[in-house]
């Protein structure tokens, strides 16, 4: 189940942002039981490096990630922690 | 008042405001908790709205600024971001300056 969700996120991000590096970590188990987890959506950490982020500020980068997974936001995803970088950034 | 107007008023009237789950003293979500702590560490007063206690805000805030999750931090009427961005700005020392400038401007 959780692997499926990570795969759903991966497919969308690869298609939208053509990342050079993409890590998706499922942290849902850590949050099981708290109020927000009751809806069934998962918690994920997304680490992504893409040339699409060049010249974009943090809020624009996060919006790009959210836009890419918009159709599963709130159903499969409860929360995303996002680290978005361009290739030349540390 | 219509809900979008109500949100807009809260955002515009407060130099620094966080929409969060719970309150800074009694946060009910880890992301909200960490974000409120970063704001508190800036040493200025800020407003907060508990979205769990206000279902209308909970349902409508995501489309106010096209941002799908909570918490949301607004400084000078502009969305700064959620937990990740607020903490990143805090670690860089930028959040402290943004908050102080906004509060000073709001008091002037």
N, CA and C atoms of all chains as a GROMACS GRO file, in nm:
protein
  594
    1UNK      N    1   0.084  -0.120   0.000
    1UNK     CA    2   0.000   0.000   0.000
    1UNK      C    3   0.086   0.125   0.000
    2UNK      N    4   0.182   0.130   0.097
    2UNK     CA    5   0.263   0.251   0.104
    2UNK      C    6   0.359   0.257  -0.014
    3UNK      N    7   0.404   0.140  -0.062
    3UNK     CA    8   0.491   0.141  -0.180
    3UNK      C    9   0.416   0.192  -0.301
    4UNK      N   10   0.290   0.154  -0.310
    4UNK     CA   11   0.208   0.202  -0.420
    4UNK      C   12   0.198   0.354  -0.418
    5UNK      N   13   0.180   0.408  -0.300
    5UNK     CA   14   0.167   0.552  -0.289
    5UNK      C   15   0.296   0.623  -0.329
    6UNK      N   16   0.409   0.570  -0.280
    6UNK     CA   17   0.537   0.630  -0.318
    6UNK      C   18   0.553   0.624  -0.470
    7UNK      N   19   0.510   0.514  -0.529
    7UNK     CA   20   0.520   0.500  -0.674
    7UNK      C   21   0.430   0.600  -0.745
    8UNK      N   22   0.313   0.625  -0.689
    8UNK     CA   23   0.223   0.724  -0.748
    8UNK      C   24   0.285   0.863  -0.748
    9UNK      N   25   0.351   0.894  -0.638
    9UNK     CA   26   0.416   1.025  -0.627
    9UNK      C   27   0.532   1.031  -0.726
   10UNK      N   28   0.610   0.922  -0.730
   10UNK     CA   29   0.727   0.917  -0.817
   10UNK      C   30   0.687   0.939  -0.964
   11UNK      N   31   0.586   0.865  -1.009
   11UNK     CA   32   0.543   0.876  -1.148
   11UNK      C   33   0.510   1.020  -1.184
   12UNK      N   34   0.436   1.086  -1.096
   12UNK     CA   35   0.393   1.222  -1.125
   12UNK      C   36   0.509   1.321  -1.126
   13UNK      N   37   0.601   1.304  -1.030
   13UNK     CA   38   0.713   1.399  -1.023
   13UNK      C   39   0.809   1.380  -1.140
   14UNK      N   40   0.831   1.253  -1.178
   14UNK     CA   41   0.921   1.226  -1.290
   14UNK      C   42   0.863   1.288  -1.417
   15UNK      N   43   0.735   1.272  -1.435
   15UNK     CA   44   0.671   1.324  -1.555
   15UNK      C   45   0.672   1.477  -1.559
   16UNK      N   46   0.644   1.539  -1.444
   16UNK     CA   47   0.629   1.684  -1.442
   16UNK      C   48   0.763   1.757  -1.437
   17UNK      N   49   0.862   1.700  -1.366
   17UNK     CA   50   0.982   1.778  -1.336
   17UNK      C   51   1.112   1.714  -1.385
   18UNK      N   52   1.103   1.598  -1.444
   18UNK     CA   53   1.220   1.531  -1.501
   18UNK      C   54   1.342   1.540  -1.410
   19UNK      N   55   1.331   1.491  -1.287
   19UNK     CA   56   1.437   1.513  -1.188
   19UNK      C   57   1.566   1.437  -1.216
   20UNK      N   58   1.678   1.494  -1.174
   20UNK     CA   59   1.808   1.426  -1.182
   20UNK      C   60   1.824   1.334  -1.063
   21UNK      N   61   1.762   1.370  -0.952
   21UNK     CA   62   1.764   1.287  -0.831
   21UNK      C   63   1.627   1.297  -0.768
   22UNK      N   64   1.576   1.182  -0.724
   22UNK     CA   65   1.445   1.184  -0.657
   22UNK      C   66   1.440   1.074  -0.552
   23UNK      N   67   1.421   1.116  -0.427
   23UNK     CA   68   1.403   1.021  -0.317
   23UNK      C   69   1.267   1.046  -0.256
   24UNK      N   70   1.192   0.941  -0.237
   24UNK     CA   71   1.063   0.955  -0.169
   24UNK      C   72   1.065   0.863  -0.048
   25UNK      N   73   1.052   0.922   0.069
   25UNK     CA   74   1.058   0.844   0.193
   25UNK      C   75   0.919   0.845   0.256
   26UNK      N   76   0.868   0.726   0.280
   26UNK     CA   77   0.735   0.714   0.340
   26UNK      C   78   0.748   0.715   0.492
   27UNK      N   79   0.696   0.820   0.551
   27UNK     CA   80   0.704   0.834   0.697
   27UNK      C   81   0.569   0.809   0.763
   28UNK      N   82   0.477   0.753   0.688
   28UNK     CA   83   0.340   0.740   0.739
   28UNK      C   84   0.334   0.667   0.873
   29UNK      N   85   0.418   0.565   0.887
   29UNK     CA   86   0.413   0.484   1.008
   29UNK      C   87   0.442   0.568   1.132
   30UNK      N   88   0.530   0.669   1.117
   30UNK     CA   89   0.565   0.754   1.231
   30UNK      C   90   0.446   0.836   1.280
   31UNK      N   91   0.353   0.858   1.190
   31UNK     CA   92   0.242   0.949   1.223
   31UNK      C   93   0.113   0.874   1.248
   32UNK      N   94   0.116   0.742   1.238
   32UNK     CA   95  -0.007   0.665   1.257
   32UNK      C   96  -0.067   0.699   1.393
   33UNK      N   97  -0.196   0.720   1.394
   33UNK     CA   98  -0.262   0.744   1.522
   33UNK      C   99  -0.286   0.890   1.553
   34UNK      N  100  -0.208   0.983   1.493
   34UNK     CA  101  -0.238   1.122   1.526
   34UNK      C  102  -0.355   1.170   1.442
   35UNK      N  103  -0.414   1.282   1.485
   35UNK     CA  104  -0.543   1.325   1.429
   35UNK      C  105  -0.540   1.334   1.276
   36UNK      N  106  -0.433   1.389   1.223
   36UNK     CA  107  -0.426   1.410   1.080
   36UNK      C  108  -0.418   1.281   1.001
   37UNK      N  109  -0.366   1.177   1.065
   37UNK     CA  110  -0.349   1.050   0.996
   37UNK      C  111  -0.482   0.975   0.982
   38UNK      N  112  -0.583   1.021   1.055
   38UNK     CA  113  -0.712   0.952   1.054
   38UNK      C  114  -0.775   0.951   0.916
   39UNK      N  115  -0.746   1.052   0.836
   39UNK     CA  116  -0.803   1.061   0.702
   39UNK      C  117  -0.747   0.952   0.610
   40UNK      N  118  -0.638   0.889   0.650
   40UNK     CA  119  -0.581   0.781   0.571
   40UNK      C  120  -0.470   0.824   0.478
   41UNK      N  121  -0.451   0.954   0.458
   41UNK     CA  122  -0.344   1.001   0.372
   41UNK      C  123  -0.208   0.979   0.437
   42UNK      N  124  -0.104   0.962   0.354
   42UNK     CA  125   0.028   0.934   0.408
   42UNK      C  126   0.114   1.058   0.426
   43UNK      N  127   0.222   1.041   0.505
   43UNK     CA  128   0.322   1.146   0.520
   43UNK      C  129   0.447   1.104   0.442
   44UNK      N  130   0.498   1.192   0.360
   44UNK     CA  131   0.614   1.158   0.278
   44UNK      C  132   0.718   1.269   0.281
   45UNK      N  133   0.844   1.228   0.269
   45UNK     CA  134   0.951   1.325   0.247
   45UNK      C  135   0.993   1.312   0.101
   46UNK      N  136   0.996   1.424   0.032
   46UNK     CA  137   1.039   1.424  -0.108
   46UNK      C  138   1.169   1.503  -0.119
   47UNK      N  139   1.274   1.436  -0.164
   47UNK     CA  140   1.400   1.504  -0.191
   47UNK      C  141   1.418   1.501  -0.342
   48UNK      N  142   1.423   1.618  -0.402
   48UNK     CA  143   1.421   1.622  -0.548
   48UNK      C  144   1.519   1.727  -0.601
   49UNK      N  145   1.593   1.686  -0.703
   49UNK     CA  146   1.686   1.777  -0.770
   49UNK      C  147   1.644   1.783  -0.916
   50UNK      N  148   1.620   1.904  -0.965
   50UNK     CA  149   1.575   1.919  -1.104
   50UNK      C  150   1.619   2.054  -1.160
   51UNK      N  151   1.652   2.054  -1.287
   51UNK     CA  152   1.687   2.181  -1.351
   51UNK      C  153   1.565   2.274  -1.356
   52UNK      N  154   1.445   2.215  -1.341
   52UNK     CA  155   1.322   2.296  -1.344
   52UNK      C  156   1.319   2.399  -1.230
   53UNK      N  157   1.401   2.374  -1.124
   53UNK     CA  158   1.398   2.464  -1.009
   53UNK      C  159   1.495   2.581  -1.024
   54UNK      N  160   1.575   2.582  -1.130
   54UNK     CA  161   1.673   2.691  -1.147
   54UNK      C  162   1.600   2.825  -1.155
   55UNK      N  163   1.648   2.920  -1.076
   55UNK     CA  164   1.590   3.054  -1.079
   55UNK      C  165   1.456   3.066  -1.008
   56UNK      N  166   1.413   2.958  -0.942
   56UNK     CA  167   1.285   2.962  -0.872
   56UNK      C  168   1.309   2.974  -0.721
   57UNK      N  169   1.225   3.052  -0.653
   57UNK     CA  170   1.240   3.060  -0.508
   57UNK      C  171   1.170   2.942  -0.441
   58UNK      N  172   1.184   2.935  -0.308
   58UNK     CA  173   1.135   2.817  -0.235
   58UNK      C  174   0.987   2.795  -0.256
   59UNK      N  175   0.911   2.903  -0.249
   59UNK     CA  176   0.766   2.885  -0.257
   59UNK      C  177   0.725   2.839  -0.397
   60UNK      N  178   0.792   2.890  -0.497
   60UNK     CA  179   0.763   2.845  -0.635
   60UNK      C  180   0.797   2.697  -0.651
   61UNK      N  181   0.908   2.654  -0.594
   61UNK     CA  182   0.950   2.514  -0.605
   61UNK      C  183   0.849   2.422  -0.537
   62UNK      N  184   0.807   2.461  -0.417
   62UNK     CA  185   0.710   2.377  -0.347
   62UNK      C  186   0.579   2.371  -0.424
   63UNK      N  187   0.539   2.484  -0.482
   63UNK     CA  188   0.414   2.484  -0.561
   63UNK      C  189   0.426   2.390  -0.681
   64UNK      N  190   0.543   2.387  -0.744
   64UNK     CA  191   0.563   2.298  -0.859
   64UNK      C  192   0.545   2.152  -0.818
   65UNK      N  193   0.598   2.118  -0.699
   65UNK     CA  194   0.583   1.981  -0.650
   65UNK      C  195   0.436   1.953  -0.616
   66UNK      N  196   0.374   2.045  -0.544
   66UNK     CA  197   0.233   2.026  -0.509
   66UNK      C  198   0.146   2.014  -0.635
   67UNK      N  199   0.174   2.099  -0.733
   67UNK     CA  200   0.094   2.095  -0.857
   67UNK      C  201   0.105   1.958  -0.925
   68UNK      N  202   0.225   1.902  -0.921
   68UNK     CA  203   0.248   1.774  -0.989
   68UNK      C  204   0.167   1.660  -0.925
   69UNK      N  205   0.144   1.669  -0.795
   69UNK     CA  206   0.072   1.560  -0.726
   69UNK      C  207  -0.069   1.602  -0.685
   70UNK      N  208  -0.116   1.709  -0.747
   70UNK     CA  209  -0.244   1.770  -0.707
   70UNK      C  210  -0.359   1.669  -0.702
   71UNK      N  211  -0.363   1.577  -0.798
   71UNK     CA  212  -0.479   1.487  -0.805
   71UNK      C  213  -0.483   1.384  -0.692
   72UNK      N  214  -0.368   1.362  -0.625
   72UNK     CA  215  -0.370   1.266  -0.513
   72UNK      C  216  -0.346   1.334  -0.378
   73UNK      N  217  -0.335   1.467  -0.382
   73UNK     CA  218  -0.318   1.544  -0.259
   73UNK      C  219  -0.448   1.532  -0.180
   74UNK      N  220  -0.438   1.507  -0.052
   74UNK     CA  221  -0.552   1.494   0.040
   74UNK      C  222  -0.620   1.357   0.032
   75UNK      N  223  -0.595   1.280  -0.074
   75UNK     CA  224  -0.650   1.144  -0.073
   75UNK      C  225  -0.539   1.048  -0.033
   76UNK      N  226  -0.437   1.038  -0.118
   76UNK     CA  227  -0.324   0.950  -0.087
   76UNK      C  228  -0.220   1.019   0.002
   77UNK      N  229  -0.217   1.152  -0.005
   77UNK     CA  230  -0.114   1.228   0.066
   77UNK      C  231  -0.178   1.318   0.170
   78UNK      N  232  -0.131   1.305   0.293
   78UNK     CA  233  -0.175   1.399   0.396
   78UNK      C  234  -0.073   1.513   0.409
   79UNK      N  235   0.053   1.478   0.407
   79UNK     CA  236   0.156   1.581   0.421
   79UNK      C  237   0.281   1.544   0.343
   80UNK      N  238   0.341   1.646   0.284
   80UNK     CA  239   0.467   1.629   0.211
   80UNK      C  240   0.570   1.719   0.274
   81UNK      N  241   0.686   1.664   0.303
   81UNK     CA  242   0.798   1.747   0.340
   81UNK      C  243   0.887   1.754   0.216
   82UNK      N  244   0.918   1.874   0.170
   82UNK     CA  245   0.982   1.889   0.039
   82UNK      C  246   1.119   1.954   0.051
   83UNK      N  247   1.219   1.888  -0.007
   83UNK     CA  248   1.350   1.950  -0.023
   83UNK      C  249   1.378   1.956  -0.173
   84UNK      N  250   1.365   2.074  -0.229
   84UNK     CA  251   1.376   2.090  -0.374
   84UNK      C  252   1.496   2.176  -0.410
   85UNK      N  253   1.587   2.118  -0.490
   85UNK     CA  254   1.708   2.191  -0.527
   85UNK      C  255   1.734   2.184  -0.677
   86UNK      N  256   1.803   2.286  -0.725
   86UNK     CA  257   1.855   2.280  -0.862
   86UNK      C  258   1.988   2.206  -0.857
   87UNK      N  259   2.034   2.150  -0.970
   87UNK     CA  260   2.153   2.063  -0.970
   87UNK      C  261   2.280   2.126  -0.913
   88UNK      N  262   2.299   2.256  -0.927
   88UNK     CA  263   2.425   2.317  -0.883
   88UNK      C  264   2.419   2.366  -0.739
   89UNK      N  265   2.312   2.334  -0.669
   89UNK     CA  266   2.299   2.382  -0.531
   89UNK      C  267   2.343   2.274  -0.430
   90UNK      N  268   2.404   2.317  -0.317
   90UNK     CA  269   2.454   2.222  -0.218
   90UNK      C  270   2.340   2.145  -0.149
   91UNK      N  271  -1.959   3.778   0.734
   91UNK     CA  272  -1.859   3.809   0.630
   91UNK      C  273  -1.828   3.682   0.550
   92UNK      N  274  -1.811   3.698   0.424
   92UNK     CA  275  -1.779   3.582   0.341
   92UNK      C  276  -1.641   3.527   0.381
   93UNK      N  277  -1.625   3.398   0.369
   93UNK     CA  278  -1.506   3.332   0.424
   93UNK      C  279  -1.376   3.384   0.363
   94UNK      N  280  -1.373   3.403   0.231
   94UNK     CA  281  -1.248   3.450   0.168
   94UNK      C  282  -1.213   3.591   0.216
   95UNK      N  283  -1.318   3.672   0.239
   95UNK     CA  284  -1.296   3.807   0.293
   95UNK      C  285  -1.239   3.798   0.435
   96UNK      N  286  -1.294   3.703   0.510
   96UNK     CA  287  -1.250   3.687   0.649
   96UNK      C  288  -1.103   3.644   0.654
   97UNK      N  289  -1.065   3.552   0.567
   97UNK     CA  290  -0.925   3.508   0.562
   97UNK      C  291  -0.836   3.625   0.518
   98UNK      N  292  -0.880   3.695   0.415
   98UNK     CA  293  -0.802   3.806   0.361
   98UNK      C  294  -0.779   3.914   0.467
   99UNK      N  295  -0.884   3.942   0.544
   99UNK     CA  296  -0.875   4.043   0.650
   99UNK      C  297  -0.771   3.999   0.755
  100UNK      N  298  -0.776   3.875   0.796
  100UNK     CA  299  -0.680   3.825   0.896
  100UNK      C  300  -0.537   3.834   0.842
  101UNK      N  301  -0.519   3.801   0.715
  101UNK     CA  302  -0.385   3.803   0.654
  101UNK      C  303  -0.334   3.946   0.642
  102UNK      N  304  -0.421   4.038   0.603
  102UNK     CA  305  -0.379   4.177   0.579
  102UNK      C  306  -0.361   4.256   0.708
  103UNK      N  307  -0.439   4.220   0.811
  103UNK     CA  308  -0.436   4.301   0.933
  103UNK      C  309  -0.327   4.259   1.031
  104UNK      N  310  -0.267   4.144   1.006
  104UNK     CA  311  -0.161   4.098   1.097
  104UNK      C  312  -0.028   4.090   1.023
  105UNK      N  313   0.075   4.159   1.076
  105UNK     CA  314   0.205   4.155   1.008
  105UNK      C  315   0.257   4.012   0.994
  106UNK      N  316   0.233   3.933   1.099
  106UNK     CA  317   0.275   3.793   1.097
  106UNK      C  318   0.160   3.708   1.148
  107UNK      N  319   0.119   3.609   1.069
  107UNK     CA  320   0.010   3.522   1.113
  107UNK      C  321   0.036   3.380   1.066
  108UNK      N  322   0.004   3.286   1.155
  108UNK     CA  323   0.015   3.145   1.118
  108UNK      C  324  -0.123   3.080   1.128
  109UNK      N  325  -0.160   3.009   1.023
  109UNK     CA  326  -0.279   2.924   1.027
  109UNK      C  327  -0.227   2.784   1.056
  110UNK      N  328  -0.271   2.727   1.168
  110UNK     CA  329  -0.209   2.603   1.214
  110UNK      C  330  -0.312   2.510   1.277
  111UNK      N  331  -0.268   2.387   1.301
  111UNK     CA  332  -0.352   2.292   1.373
  111UNK      C  333  -0.319   2.304   1.521
  112UNK      N  334  -0.417   2.353   1.598
  112UNK     CA  335  -0.394   2.381   1.739
  112UNK      C  336  -0.346   2.524   1.757
  113UNK      N  337  -0.281   2.550   1.870
  113UNK     CA  338  -0.229   2.683   1.898
  113UNK      C  339  -0.079   2.670   1.923
  114UNK      N  340  -0.005   2.782   1.922
  114UNK     CA  341   0.139   2.772   1.949
  114UNK      C  342   0.166   2.704   2.083
  115UNK      N  343   0.079   2.728   2.181
  115UNK     CA  344   0.098   2.667   2.314
  115UNK      C  345   0.054   2.519   2.315
  116UNK      N  346  -0.050   2.490   2.234
  116UNK     CA  347  -0.104   2.353   2.230
  116UNK      C  348  -0.116   2.305   2.086
  117UNK      N  349  -0.003   2.289   2.018
  117UNK     CA  350  -0.010   2.246   1.878
  117UNK      C  351  -0.063   2.103   1.868
  118UNK      N  352  -0.134   2.074   1.759
  118UNK     CA  353  -0.191   1.940   1.743
  118UNK      C  354  -0.139   1.870   1.620
  119UNK      N  355  -0.022   1.913   1.574
  119UNK     CA  356   0.040   1.850   1.458
  119UNK      C  357   0.188   1.885   1.465
  120UNK      N  358   0.274   1.790   1.431
  120UNK     CA  359   0.417   1.814   1.442
  120UNK      C  360   0.466   1.927   1.353
  121UNK      N  361   0.411   1.936   1.232
  121UNK     CA  362   0.452   2.041   1.140
  121UNK      C  363   0.412   2.178   1.195
  122UNK      N  364   0.288   2.187   1.244
  122UNK     CA  365   0.241   2.313   1.303
  122UNK      C  366   0.326   2.350   1.424
  123UNK      N  367   0.360   2.250   1.503
  123UNK     CA  368   0.438   2.274   1.624
  123UNK      C  369   0.575   2.333   1.591
  124UNK      N  370   0.645   2.270   1.496
  124UNK     CA  371   0.780   2.316   1.462
  124UNK      C  372   0.777   2.455   1.399
  125UNK      N  373   0.675   2.480   1.318
  125UNK     CA  374   0.665   2.609   1.251
  125UNK      C  375   0.638   2.720   1.352
  126UNK      N  376   0.545   2.694   1.446
  126UNK     CA  377   0.513   2.794   1.548
  126UNK      C  378   0.635   2.819   1.637
  127UNK      N  379   0.712   2.713   1.664
  127UNK     CA  380   0.833   2.731   1.746
  127UNK      C  381   0.934   2.822   1.678
  128UNK      N  382   0.949   2.808   1.547
  128UNK     CA  383   1.042   2.895   1.474
  128UNK      C  384   0.996   3.040   1.483
  129UNK      N  385   0.865   3.061   1.469
  129UNK     CA  386   0.813   3.198   1.479
  129UNK      C  387   0.834   3.254   1.620
  130UNK      N  388   0.807   3.171   1.721
  130UNK     CA  389   0.825   3.216   1.860
  130UNK      C  390   0.971   3.253   1.885
  131UNK      N  391   1.061   3.177   1.824
  131UNK     CA  392   1.204   3.201   1.844
  131UNK      C  393   1.249   3.334   1.784
  132UNK      N  394   1.165   3.392   1.698
  132UNK     CA  395   1.199   3.523   1.639
  132UNK      C  396   1.176   3.636   1.739
  133UNK      N  397   1.106   3.608   1.849
  133UNK     CA  398   1.094   3.703   1.958
  133UNK      C  399   0.994   3.815   1.938
  134UNK      N  400   0.907   3.801   1.838
  134UNK     CA  401   0.803   3.904   1.819
  134UNK      C  402   0.667   3.838   1.834
  135UNK      N  403   0.567   3.924   1.861
  135UNK     CA  404   0.432   3.868   1.869
  135UNK      C  405   0.380   3.835   1.730
  136UNK      N  406   0.300   3.732   1.724
  136UNK     CA  407   0.236   3.700   1.596
  136UNK      C  408   0.096   3.646   1.622
  137UNK      N  409   0.011   3.658   1.521
  137UNK     CA  410  -0.126   3.609   1.534
  137UNK      C  411  -0.132   3.462   1.492
  138UNK      N  412  -0.232   3.392   1.544
  138UNK     CA  413  -0.252   3.256   1.495
  138UNK      C  414  -0.400   3.225   1.482
  139UNK      N  415  -0.432   3.137   1.389
  139UNK     CA  416  -0.567   3.086   1.373
  139UNK      C  417  -0.558   2.934   1.383
  140UNK      N  418  -0.639   2.877   1.472
  140UNK     CA  419  -0.646   2.732   1.484
  140UNK      C  420  -0.746   2.680   1.382
  141UNK      N  421  -0.694   2.620   1.276
  141UNK     CA  422  -0.783   2.577   1.167
  141UNK      C  423  -0.872   2.458   1.208
  142UNK      N  424  -0.832   2.387   1.313
  142UNK     CA  425  -0.915   2.275   1.360
  142UNK      C  426  -1.040   2.327   1.432
  143UNK      N  427  -1.030   2.450   1.482
  143UNK     CA  428  -1.144   2.508   1.555
  143UNK      C  429  -1.230   2.593   1.462
  144UNK      N  430  -1.192   2.605   1.338
  144UNK     CA  431  -1.264   2.690   1.243
  144UNK      C  432  -1.277   2.618   1.109
  145UNK      N  433  -1.377   2.531   1.098
  145UNK     CA  434  -1.390   2.444   0.981
  145UNK      C  435  -1.398   2.521   0.849
  146UNK      N  436  -1.456   2.641   0.852
  146UNK     CA  437  -1.466   2.720   0.728
  146UNK      C  438  -1.328   2.760   0.678
  147UNK      N  439  -1.243   2.801   0.770
  147UNK     CA  440  -1.106   2.836   0.732
  147UNK      C  441  -1.033   2.711   0.685
  148UNK      N  442  -1.049   2.602   0.759
  148UNK     CA  443  -0.985   2.476   0.724
  148UNK      C  444  -1.016   2.435   0.580
  149UNK      N  445  -1.141   2.451   0.541
  149UNK     CA  446  -1.182   2.408   0.408
  149UNK      C  447  -1.141   2.504   0.298
  150UNK      N  448  -1.133   2.633   0.331
  150UNK     CA  449  -1.116   2.733   0.225
  150UNK      C  450  -0.977   2.794   0.214
  151UNK      N  451  -0.898   2.785   0.322
  151UNK     CA  452  -0.763   2.846   0.316
  151UNK      C  453  -0.678   2.788   0.203
  152UNK      N  454  -0.682   2.655   0.178
  152UNK     CA  455  -0.597   2.603   0.071
  152UNK      C  456  -0.620   2.672  -0.064
  153UNK      N  457  -0.741   2.717  -0.094
  153UNK     CA  458  -0.758   2.782  -0.223
  153UNK      C  459  -0.737   2.934  -0.216
  154UNK      N  460  -0.727   2.987  -0.094
  154UNK     CA  461  -0.700   3.131  -0.080
  154UNK      C  462  -0.567   3.166  -0.147
  155UNK      N  463  -0.464   3.089  -0.117
  155UNK     CA  464  -0.332   3.117  -0.177
  155UNK      C  465  -0.281   2.999  -0.260
  156UNK      N  466  -0.373   2.911  -0.299
  156UNK     CA  467  -0.334   2.794  -0.377
  156UNK      C  468  -0.218   2.718  -0.312
  157UNK      N  469  -0.239   2.680  -0.186
  157UNK     CA  470  -0.139   2.606  -0.109
  157UNK      C  471  -0.214   2.497  -0.034
  158UNK      N  472  -0.182   2.369  -0.062
  158UNK     CA  473  -0.274   2.262  -0.021
  158UNK      C  474  -0.268   2.218   0.124
  159UNK      N  475  -0.167   2.261   0.201
  159UNK     CA  476  -0.151   2.201   0.335
  159UNK      C  477  -0.138   2.306   0.445
  160UNK      N  478  -0.146   2.259   0.568
  160UNK     CA  479  -0.123   2.342   0.687
  160UNK      C  480   0.006   2.295   0.753
  161UNK      N  481   0.074   2.378   0.826
  161UNK     CA  482   0.044   2.520   0.852
  161UNK      C  483   0.076   2.610   0.732
  162UNK      N  484   0.026   2.733   0.738
  162UNK     CA  485   0.063   2.835   0.640
  162UNK      C  486   0.102   2.962   0.717
  163UNK      N  487   0.215   3.019   0.678
  163UNK     CA  488   0.264   3.141   0.743
  163UNK      C  489   0.258   3.257   0.644
  164UNK      N  490   0.199   3.366   0.688
  164UNK     CA  491   0.192   3.488   0.606
  164UNK      C  492   0.265   3.599   0.677
  165UNK      N  493   0.353   3.667   0.604
  165UNK     CA  494   0.424   3.783   0.657
  165UNK      C  495   0.400   3.899   0.561
  166UNK      N  496   0.358   4.013   0.619
  166UNK     CA  497   0.325   4.129   0.535
  166UNK      C  498   0.220   4.096   0.430
  167UNK      N  499   0.125   4.012   0.465
  167UNK     CA  500   0.016   3.980   0.373
  167UNK      C  501   0.052   3.881   0.264
  168UNK      N  502   0.173   3.826   0.270
  168UNK     CA  503   0.214   3.733   0.165
  168UNK      C  504   0.245   3.594   0.221
  169UNK      N  505   0.205   3.492   0.148
  169UNK     CA  506   0.236   3.356   0.191
  169UNK      C  507   0.387   3.333   0.184
  170UNK      N  508   0.444   3.292   0.298
  170UNK     CA  509   0.587   3.259   0.303
  170UNK      C  510   0.607   3.112   0.271
  171UNK      N  511   0.514   3.030   0.324
  171UNK     CA  512   0.522   2.887   0.298
  171UNK      C  513   0.469   2.809   0.416
  172UNK      N  514   0.499   2.680   0.415
  172UNK     CA  515   0.458   2.593   0.525
  172UNK      C  516   0.576   2.564   0.616
  173UNK      N  517   0.577   2.445   0.673
  173UNK     CA  518   0.679   2.409   0.772
  173UNK      C  519   0.820   2.410   0.712
  174UNK      N  520   0.840   2.342   0.600
  174UNK     CA  521   0.976   2.330   0.544
  174UNK      C  522   1.039   2.466   0.516
  175UNK      N  523   0.964   2.551   0.448
  175UNK     CA  524   1.020   2.680   0.405
  175UNK      C  525   1.044   2.769   0.527
  176UNK      N  526   0.948   2.770   0.620
  176UNK     CA  527   0.964   2.854   0.740
  176UNK      C  528   1.089   2.811   0.817
  177UNK      N  529   1.108   2.680   0.833
  177UNK     CA  530   1.226   2.634   0.907
  177UNK      C  531   1.355   2.663   0.830
  178UNK      N  532   1.350   2.648   0.698
  178UNK     CA  533   1.470   2.676   0.619
  178UNK      C  534   1.509   2.823   0.630
  179UNK      N  535   1.408   2.911   0.623
  179UNK     CA  536   1.435   3.055   0.636
  179UNK      C  537   1.488   3.086   0.776
  180UNK      N  538   1.435   3.016   0.876
  180UNK     CA  539   1.481   3.039   1.013
  180UNK      C  540   1.628   2.997   1.027
  181UNK      N  541   1.660   2.880   0.970
  181UNK     CA  542   1.798   2.830   0.982
  181UNK      C  543   1.897   2.921   0.910
  182UNK      N  544   1.851   2.986   0.804
  182UNK     CA  545   1.938   3.080   0.731
  182UNK      C  546   1.945   3.216   0.799
  183UNK      N  547   1.861   3.236   0.903
  183UNK     CA  548   1.857   3.366   0.970
  183UNK      C  549   1.771   3.469   0.901
  184UNK      N  550   1.701   3.428   0.796
  184UNK     CA  551   1.620   3.525   0.719
  184UNK      C  552   1.484   3.549   0.783
  185UNK      N  553   1.429   3.445   0.845
  185UNK     CA  554   1.296   3.457   0.902
  185UNK      C  555   1.292   3.565   1.011
  186UNK      N  556   1.397   3.564   1.097
  186UNK     CA  557   1.404   3.659   1.206
  186UNK      C  558   1.394   3.802   1.153
  187UNK      N  559   1.467   3.830   1.046
  187UNK     CA  560   1.467   3.965   0.988
  187UNK      C  561   1.331   3.997   0.926
  188UNK      N  562   1.275   3.902   0.854
  188UNK     CA  563   1.144   3.924   0.791
  188UNK      C  564   1.037   3.955   0.896
  189UNK      N  565   1.040   3.878   1.006
  189UNK     CA  566   0.941   3.898   1.111
  189UNK      C  567   0.960   4.033   1.178
  190UNK      N  568   1.085   4.067   1.212
  190UNK     CA  569   1.112   4.194   1.280
  190UNK      C  570   1.073   4.312   1.191
  191UNK      N  571   1.108   4.306   1.065
  191UNK     CA  572   1.074   4.414   0.972
  191UNK      C  573   0.922   4.429   0.960
  192UNK      N  574   0.852   4.317   0.950
  192UNK     CA  575   0.707   4.322   0.933
  192UNK      C  576   0.638   4.380   1.055
  193UNK      N  577   0.686   4.339   1.175
  193UNK     CA  578   0.626   4.388   1.298
  193UNK      C  579   0.655   4.538   1.314
  194UNK      N  580   0.776   4.580   1.282
  194UNK     CA  581   0.812   4.722   1.291
  194UNK      C  582   0.726   4.805   1.195
  195UNK      N  583   0.706   4.752   1.077
  195UNK     CA  584   0.625   4.821   0.976
  195UNK      C  585   0.479   4.827   1.021
  196UNK      N  586   0.431   4.718   1.081
  196UNK     CA  587   0.293   4.713   1.128
  196UNK      C  588   0.266   4.812   1.241
  197UNK      N  589   0.370   4.838   1.321
  197UNK     CA  590   0.354   4.927   1.436
  197UNK      C  591   0.367   5.074   1.396
  198UNK      N  592   0.426   5.100   1.281
  198UNK     CA  593   0.452   5.237   1.239
  198UNK      C  594   0.325   5.308   1.194
   0.00000   0.00000   0.00000
